[in-house]
Amino acid sequence: MKTHATILVATDLGPAGDQAIESGDAWRKRYDGKLIVLHVTARANQHDEALARLGERVRALAPDAGAELLVVDGSSAERILEVAKNVSAELIVLGGREASGTRWIFGAVAERVVAHAHVPVLVARPDFGSAQHVLAATDFSEPSLPAVAAAHEIAQRFGAPVTITHCVEPAAEYTALSALANTEGADPETISVARNRLREICEQSADHDTSRVVVGEPAAAIVKLADELSASLIVVASRGRSGVARMVLGSVAARLARDAHCSVLIVRLRGE
């Protein structure tokens, strides 16, 4: 994402929306960007009340942002995507904190935005402002490489270290022997190849990133590693292709957006 980027925050005016506003403002500061805060109402006659509430939340949470406020009515996901296109947004921010009475944060709206947005989508949770660690997931396919590139750029902006990870799926013939033979539940040769490929990727970075191969169901294994590293952001491509291990990042990205305890940035694949 370039300097002076336009950042679109979508808020439901609840706690999750507040998190989105705070995170969007943090990214605005790092990128010297423009902040647009959007609320989608169910009915047109709610416009004035919603705009007043939206103004209150933005003044309380991002008083120096100079944010543009937008209230529109209609279907939430479609309107978020439409506004993002109209304002040439380069990042969409959705709240990731669970909010009582608010289904769309982890429901159909968020999933549809993640699936159909043509720009990166940040599912924001407290708190990426401190940027303790950035974790980038790759399946080694060429289309998944934007996740690694985005992680490097963000880490430089926020002054955070980067770890690159690849997930190897477990194999039944090794799982039963893992405790005795130290196979980690997967083919040792596959793990070795993955480690070497990650090492090559890390050696290409100026900061010589660390790397980790994990074994398991991809989304669960990545969430576990993020918790272990106290990662504040996971970066993943929106869809992947078969690599050393079969890792379909479309479903992985959706599960990470729903299940991770830290913020998740879903980036678009190359050529899409």
DRENDOMAR-639554 format. One record per residue (C-alpha): x, y, z. Coordinates in steps of 0.25 Angstrom, whole numbers, plus 5000, padded with zeros to 4 digits. Layout:
<atom><x>X</x><y>Y</y><z>Z</z></atom>
...
//
This chain:
<atom><x>5000</x><y>5000</y><z>5000</z></atom>
<atom><x>5006</x><y>5013</y><z>4996</z></atom>
<atom><x>5007</x><y>5026</y><z>5004</z></atom>
<atom><x>4995</x><y>5035</y><z>5004</z></atom>
<atom><x>4986</x><y>5023</y><z>5002</z></atom>
<atom><x>4971</x><y>5024</y><z>5004</z></atom>
<atom><x>4966</x><y>5015</y><z>5015</z></atom>
<atom><x>4952</x><y>5011</y><z>5016</z></atom>
<atom><x>4947</x><y>5007</y><z>5030</z></atom>
<atom><x>4933</x><y>5000</y><z>5031</z></atom>
<atom><x>4927</x><y>5001</y><z>5045</z></atom>
<atom><x>4914</x><y>4995</y><z>5050</z></atom>
<atom><x>4914</x><y>5006</y><z>5061</z></atom>
<atom><x>4917</x><y>4996</y><z>5072</z></atom>
<atom><x>4930</x><y>4991</y><z>5079</z></atom>
<atom><x>4935</x><y>4984</y><z>5067</z></atom>
<atom><x>4933</x><y>4997</y><z>5058</z></atom>
<atom><x>4941</x><y>5005</y><z>5069</z></atom>
<atom><x>4952</x><y>4995</y><z>5067</z></atom>
<atom><x>4952</x><y>4997</y><z>5052</z></atom>
<atom><x>4952</x><y>5012</y><z>5054</z></atom>
<atom><x>4964</x><y>5012</y><z>5063</z></atom>
<atom><x>4972</x><y>5002</y><z>5055</z></atom>
<atom><x>4968</x><y>5010</y><z>5042</z></atom>
<atom><x>4973</x><y>5023</y><z>5048</z></atom>
<atom><x>4986</x><y>5016</y><z>5053</z></atom>
<atom><x>4989</x><y>5011</y><z>5038</z></atom>
<atom><x>4985</x><y>5025</y><z>5033</z></atom>
<atom><x>4996</x><y>5031</y><z>5042</z></atom>
<atom><x>5007</x><y>5021</y><z>5037</z></atom>
<atom><x>5003</x><y>5023</y><z>5022</z></atom>
<atom><x>5000</x><y>5038</y><z>5023</z></atom>
<atom><x>4987</x><y>5034</y><z>5017</z></atom>
<atom><x>4972</x><y>5039</y><z>5016</z></atom>
<atom><x>4962</x><y>5032</y><z>5025</z></atom>
<atom><x>4947</x><y>5030</y><z>5020</z></atom>
<atom><x>4938</x><y>5024</y><z>5031</z></atom>
<atom><x>4925</x><y>5017</y><z>5026</z></atom>
<atom><x>4913</x><y>5012</y><z>5032</z></atom>
<atom><x>4902</x><y>5004</y><z>5025</z></atom>
<atom><x>4888</x><y>5006</y><z>5030</z></atom>
<atom><x>4876</x><y>4996</y><z>5028</z></atom>
<atom><x>4867</x><y>5008</y><z>5024</z></atom>
<atom><x>4868</x><y>5021</y><z>5018</z></atom>
<atom><x>4860</x><y>5028</y><z>5029</z></atom>
<atom><x>4872</x><y>5025</y><z>5039</z></atom>
<atom><x>4882</x><y>5033</y><z>5031</z></atom>
<atom><x>4882</x><y>5046</y><z>5040</z></atom>
<atom><x>4882</x><y>5038</y><z>5053</z></atom>
<atom><x>4893</x><y>5029</y><z>5048</z></atom>
<atom><x>4902</x><y>5040</y><z>5043</z></atom>
<atom><x>4901</x><y>5047</y><z>5056</z></atom>
<atom><x>4905</x><y>5034</y><z>5064</z></atom>
<atom><x>4916</x><y>5032</y><z>5054</z></atom>
<atom><x>4922</x><y>5046</y><z>5056</z></atom>
<atom><x>4922</x><y>5044</y><z>5071</z></atom>
<atom><x>4930</x><y>5031</y><z>5070</z></atom>
<atom><x>4940</x><y>5037</y><z>5060</z></atom>
<atom><x>4942</x><y>5049</y><z>5068</z></atom>
<atom><x>4944</x><y>5041</y><z>5081</z></atom>
<atom><x>4953</x><y>5030</y><z>5074</z></atom>
<atom><x>4961</x><y>5038</y><z>5063</z></atom>
<atom><x>4959</x><y>5053</y><z>5066</z></atom>
<atom><x>4971</x><y>5057</y><z>5058</z></atom>
<atom><x>4968</x><y>5048</y><z>5046</z></atom>
<atom><x>4960</x><y>5059</y><z>5038</z></atom>
<atom><x>4952</x><y>5047</y><z>5033</z></atom>
<atom><x>4941</x><y>5047</y><z>5023</z></atom>
<atom><x>4928</x><y>5041</y><z>5028</z></atom>
<atom><x>4918</x><y>5034</y><z>5019</z></atom>
<atom><x>4905</x><y>5027</y><z>5023</z></atom>
<atom><x>4898</x><y>5019</y><z>5012</z></atom>
<atom><x>4886</x><y>5010</y><z>5012</z></atom>
<atom><x>4885</x><y>4996</y><z>5006</z></atom>
<atom><x>4891</x><y>4982</y><z>5007</z></atom>
<atom><x>4904</x><y>4984</y><z>5015</z></atom>
<atom><x>4914</x><y>4976</y><z>5008</z></atom>
<atom><x>4910</x><y>4981</y><z>4994</z></atom>
<atom><x>4910</x><y>4995</y><z>4998</z></atom>
<atom><x>4924</x><y>4994</y><z>5005</z></atom>
<atom><x>4930</x><y>4988</y><z>4992</z></atom>
<atom><x>4923</x><y>4999</y><z>4984</z></atom>
<atom><x>4928</x><y>5010</y><z>4993</z></atom>
<atom><x>4942</x><y>5004</y><z>4993</z></atom>
<atom><x>4942</x><y>5004</y><z>4978</z></atom>
<atom><x>4936</x><y>5018</y><z>4977</z></atom>
<atom><x>4946</x><y>5025</y><z>4986</z></atom>
<atom><x>4958</x><y>5017</y><z>4980</z></atom>
<atom><x>4961</x><y>5011</y><z>4994</z></atom>
<atom><x>4974</x><y>5004</y><z>4995</z></atom>
<atom><x>4970</x><y>4997</y><z>5009</z></atom>
<atom><x>4957</x><y>4993</y><z>5015</z></atom>
<atom><x>4956</x><y>4991</y><z>5030</z></atom>
<atom><x>4946</x><y>4983</y><z>5037</z></atom>
<atom><x>4945</x><y>4981</y><z>5052</z></atom>
<atom><x>4949</x><y>4968</y><z>5058</z></atom>
<atom><x>4945</x><y>4969</y><z>5072</z></atom>
<atom><x>4933</x><y>4961</y><z>5076</z></atom>
<atom><x>4921</x><y>4970</y><z>5079</z></atom>
<atom><x>4908</x><y>4965</y><z>5085</z></atom>
<atom><x>4896</x><y>4966</y><z>5076</z></atom>
<atom><x>4906</x><y>4968</y><z>5064</z></atom>
<atom><x>4906</x><y>4957</y><z>5054</z></atom>
<atom><x>4912</x><y>4963</y><z>5042</z></atom>
<atom><x>4926</x><y>4964</y><z>5048</z></atom>
<atom><x>4929</x><y>4949</y><z>5046</z></atom>
<atom><x>4917</x><y>4946</y><z>5038</z></atom>
<atom><x>4912</x><y>4947</y><z>5023</z></atom>
<atom><x>4916</x><y>4962</y><z>5021</z></atom>
<atom><x>4930</x><y>4961</y><z>5025</z></atom>
<atom><x>4932</x><y>4948</y><z>5018</z></atom>
<atom><x>4926</x><y>4954</y><z>5005</z></atom>
<atom><x>4935</x><y>4966</y><z>5006</z></atom>
<atom><x>4948</x><y>4958</y><z>5008</z></atom>
<atom><x>4944</x><y>4949</y><z>4997</z></atom>
<atom><x>4940</x><y>4960</y><z>4987</z></atom>
<atom><x>4949</x><y>4972</y><z>4990</z></atom>
<atom><x>4959</x><y>4976</y><z>4980</z></atom>
<atom><x>4968</x><y>4982</y><z>4990</z></atom>
<atom><x>4974</x><y>4977</y><z>5003</z></atom>
<atom><x>4964</x><y>4975</y><z>5015</z></atom>
<atom><x>4968</x><y>4977</y><z>5029</z></atom>
<atom><x>4960</x><y>4970</y><z>5040</z></atom>
<atom><x>4965</x><y>4978</y><z>5052</z></atom>
<atom><x>4966</x><y>4973</y><z>5066</z></atom>
<atom><x>4973</x><y>4980</y><z>5078</z></atom>
<atom><x>4983</x><y>4985</y><z>5076</z></atom>
<atom><x>4992</x><y>4986</y><z>5064</z></atom>
<atom><x>4997</x><y>5000</y><z>5068</z></atom>
<atom><x>5008</x><y>4994</y><z>5076</z></atom>
<atom><x>5012</x><y>4984</y><z>5065</z></atom>
<atom><x>5019</x><y>4974</y><z>5073</z></atom>
<atom><x>5021</x><y>4964</y><z>5061</z></atom>
<atom><x>5016</x><y>4961</y><z>5047</z></atom>
<atom><x>5014</x><y>4947</y><z>5043</z></atom>
<atom><x>5012</x><y>4944</y><z>5028</z></atom>
<atom><x>5007</x><y>4931</y><z>5022</z></atom>
<atom><x>5011</x><y>4925</y><z>5009</z></atom>
<atom><x>5008</x><y>4912</y><z>5001</z></atom>
<atom><x>5020</x><y>4915</y><z>4992</z></atom>
<atom><x>5011</x><y>4918</y><z>4980</z></atom>
<atom><x>5015</x><y>4930</y><z>4972</z></atom>
<atom><x>5001</x><y>4936</y><z>4975</z></atom>
<atom><x>5003</x><y>4935</y><z>4990</z></atom>
<atom><x>5016</x><y>4944</y><z>4989</z></atom>
<atom><x>5008</x><y>4957</y><z>4991</z></atom>
<atom><x>5006</x><y>4953</y><z>5005</z></atom>
<atom><x>5020</x><y>4952</y><z>5008</z></atom>
<atom><x>5023</x><y>4966</y><z>5001</z></atom>
<atom><x>5012</x><y>4972</y><z>5008</z></atom>
<atom><x>5017</x><y>4967</y><z>5022</z></atom>
<atom><x>5031</x><y>4973</y><z>5019</z></atom>
<atom><x>5025</x><y>4987</y><z>5015</z></atom>
<atom><x>5016</x><y>4987</y><z>5027</z></atom>
<atom><x>5027</x><y>4983</y><z>5037</z></atom>
<atom><x>5036</x><y>4994</y><z>5031</z></atom>
<atom><x>5024</x><y>5004</y><z>5034</z></atom>
<atom><x>5021</x><y>4999</y><z>5048</z></atom>
<atom><x>5036</x><y>4995</y><z>5052</z></atom>
<atom><x>5032</x><y>4981</y><z>5054</z></atom>
<atom><x>5039</x><y>4968</y><z>5052</z></atom>
<atom><x>5034</x><y>4958</y><z>5042</z></atom>
<atom><x>5033</x><y>4943</y><z>5042</z></atom>
<atom><x>5029</x><y>4935</y><z>5030</z></atom>
<atom><x>5022</x><y>4922</y><z>5032</z></atom>
<atom><x>5018</x><y>4910</y><z>5023</z></atom>
<atom><x>5008</x><y>4899</y><z>5028</z></atom>
<atom><x>5010</x><y>4885</y><z>5024</z></atom>
<atom><x>4998</x><y>4876</y><z>5026</z></atom>
<atom><x>5000</x><y>4864</y><z>5035</z></atom>
<atom><x>5001</x><y>4850</y><z>5029</z></atom>
<atom><x>4994</x><y>4838</y><z>5036</z></atom>
<atom><x>5006</x><y>4829</y><z>5034</z></atom>
<atom><x>5015</x><y>4839</y><z>5042</z></atom>
<atom><x>5005</x><y>4844</y><z>5052</z></atom>
<atom><x>5004</x><y>4831</y><z>5059</z></atom>
<atom><x>5020</x><y>4831</y><z>5060</z></atom>
<atom><x>5022</x><y>4845</y><z>5063</z></atom>
<atom><x>5024</x><y>4843</y><z>5078</z></atom>
<atom><x>5034</x><y>4832</y><z>5076</z></atom>
<atom><x>5041</x><y>4836</y><z>5063</z></atom>
<atom><x>5041</x><y>4851</y><z>5064</z></atom>
<atom><x>5034</x><y>4852</y><z>5051</z></atom>
<atom><x>5025</x><y>4864</y><z>5055</z></atom>
<atom><x>5013</x><y>4857</y><z>5049</z></atom>
<atom><x>5017</x><y>4859</y><z>5035</z></atom>
<atom><x>5027</x><y>4854</y><z>5024</z></atom>
<atom><x>5041</x><y>4858</y><z>5029</z></atom>
<atom><x>5046</x><y>4861</y><z>5015</z></atom>
<atom><x>5034</x><y>4870</y><z>5012</z></atom>
<atom><x>5037</x><y>4878</y><z>5025</z></atom>
<atom><x>5052</x><y>4879</y><z>5021</z></atom>
<atom><x>5048</x><y>4884</y><z>5007</z></atom>
<atom><x>5039</x><y>4894</y><z>5013</z></atom>
<atom><x>5049</x><y>4899</y><z>5023</z></atom>
<atom><x>5059</x><y>4901</y><z>5012</z></atom>
<atom><x>5049</x><y>4909</y><z>5003</z></atom>
<atom><x>5046</x><y>4918</y><z>5015</z></atom>
<atom><x>5060</x><y>4920</y><z>5017</z></atom>
<atom><x>5062</x><y>4924</y><z>5003</z></atom>
<atom><x>5051</x><y>4934</y><z>5004</z></atom>
<atom><x>5056</x><y>4940</y><z>5017</z></atom>
<atom><x>5070</x><y>4942</y><z>5012</z></atom>
<atom><x>5064</x><y>4951</y><z>5001</z></atom>
<atom><x>5059</x><y>4960</y><z>5011</z></atom>
<atom><x>5068</x><y>4972</y><z>5016</z></atom>
<atom><x>5064</x><y>4969</y><z>5031</z></atom>
<atom><x>5067</x><y>4954</y><z>5029</z></atom>
<atom><x>5053</x><y>4949</y><z>5034</z></atom>
<atom><x>5051</x><y>4937</y><z>5043</z></atom>
<atom><x>5043</x><y>4925</y><z>5038</z></atom>
<atom><x>5035</x><y>4914</y><z>5044</z></atom>
<atom><x>5029</x><y>4902</y><z>5037</z></atom>
<atom><x>5016</x><y>4897</y><z>5045</z></atom>
<atom><x>5009</x><y>4884</y><z>5043</z></atom>
<atom><x>4994</x><y>4883</y><z>5044</z></atom>
<atom><x>4981</x><y>4888</y><z>5039</z></atom>
<atom><x>4986</x><y>4901</y><z>5033</z></atom>
<atom><x>4977</x><y>4912</y><z>5039</z></atom>
<atom><x>4978</x><y>4905</y><z>5053</z></atom>
<atom><x>4993</x><y>4903</y><z>5052</z></atom>
<atom><x>4995</x><y>4918</y><z>5048</z></atom>
<atom><x>4986</x><y>4923</y><z>5059</z></atom>
<atom><x>4994</x><y>4915</y><z>5069</z></atom>
<atom><x>5007</x><y>4920</y><z>5064</z></atom>
<atom><x>5002</x><y>4934</y><z>5064</z></atom>
<atom><x>4999</x><y>4933</y><z>5079</z></atom>
<atom><x>5012</x><y>4927</y><z>5082</z></atom>
<atom><x>5019</x><y>4938</y><z>5075</z></atom>
<atom><x>5010</x><y>4949</y><z>5081</z></atom>
<atom><x>5008</x><y>4953</y><z>5067</z></atom>
<atom><x>4999</x><y>4966</y><z>5065</z></atom>
<atom><x>4997</x><y>4963</y><z>5050</z></atom>
<atom><x>4995</x><y>4951</y><z>5041</z></atom>
<atom><x>4997</x><y>4954</y><z>5026</z></atom>
<atom><x>4991</x><y>4944</y><z>5016</z></atom>
<atom><x>4987</x><y>4943</y><z>5002</z></atom>
<atom><x>4972</x><y>4942</y><z>4999</z></atom>
<atom><x>4974</x><y>4929</y><z>4991</z></atom>
<atom><x>4986</x><y>4920</y><z>4988</z></atom>
<atom><x>4989</x><y>4908</y><z>4979</z></atom>
<atom><x>4996</x><y>4894</y><z>4982</z></atom>
<atom><x>5010</x><y>4895</y><z>4987</z></atom>
<atom><x>5019</x><y>4886</y><z>4995</z></atom>
<atom><x>5007</x><y>4884</y><z>5004</z></atom>
<atom><x>4993</x><y>4886</y><z>4999</z></atom>
<atom><x>4988</x><y>4899</y><z>5005</z></atom>
<atom><x>4976</x><y>4906</y><z>4999</z></atom>
<atom><x>4978</x><y>4920</y><z>5004</z></atom>
<atom><x>4964</x><y>4924</y><z>5001</z></atom>
<atom><x>4957</x><y>4916</y><z>5012</z></atom>
<atom><x>4969</x><y>4918</y><z>5021</z></atom>
<atom><x>4968</x><y>4933</y><z>5020</z></atom>
<atom><x>4953</x><y>4933</y><z>5023</z></atom>
<atom><x>4956</x><y>4924</y><z>5035</z></atom>
<atom><x>4968</x><y>4933</y><z>5040</z></atom>
<atom><x>4959</x><y>4945</y><z>5039</z></atom>
<atom><x>4949</x><y>4938</y><z>5048</z></atom>
<atom><x>4958</x><y>4931</y><z>5058</z></atom>
<atom><x>4971</x><y>4938</y><z>5060</z></atom>
<atom><x>4973</x><y>4946</y><z>5073</z></atom>
<atom><x>4981</x><y>4957</y><z>5065</z></atom>
<atom><x>4978</x><y>4965</y><z>5053</z></atom>
<atom><x>4978</x><y>4959</y><z>5040</z></atom>
<atom><x>4981</x><y>4965</y><z>5026</z></atom>
<atom><x>4976</x><y>4958</y><z>5014</z></atom>
<atom><x>4983</x><y>4962</y><z>5001</z></atom>
<atom><x>4979</x><y>4960</y><z>4987</z></atom>
<atom><x>4986</x><y>4950</y><z>4978</z></atom>
<atom><x>4994</x><y>4955</y><z>4966</z></atom>
<atom><x>4986</x><y>4956</y><z>4954</z></atom>
<atom><x>4973</x><y>4957</y><z>4961</z></atom>
//
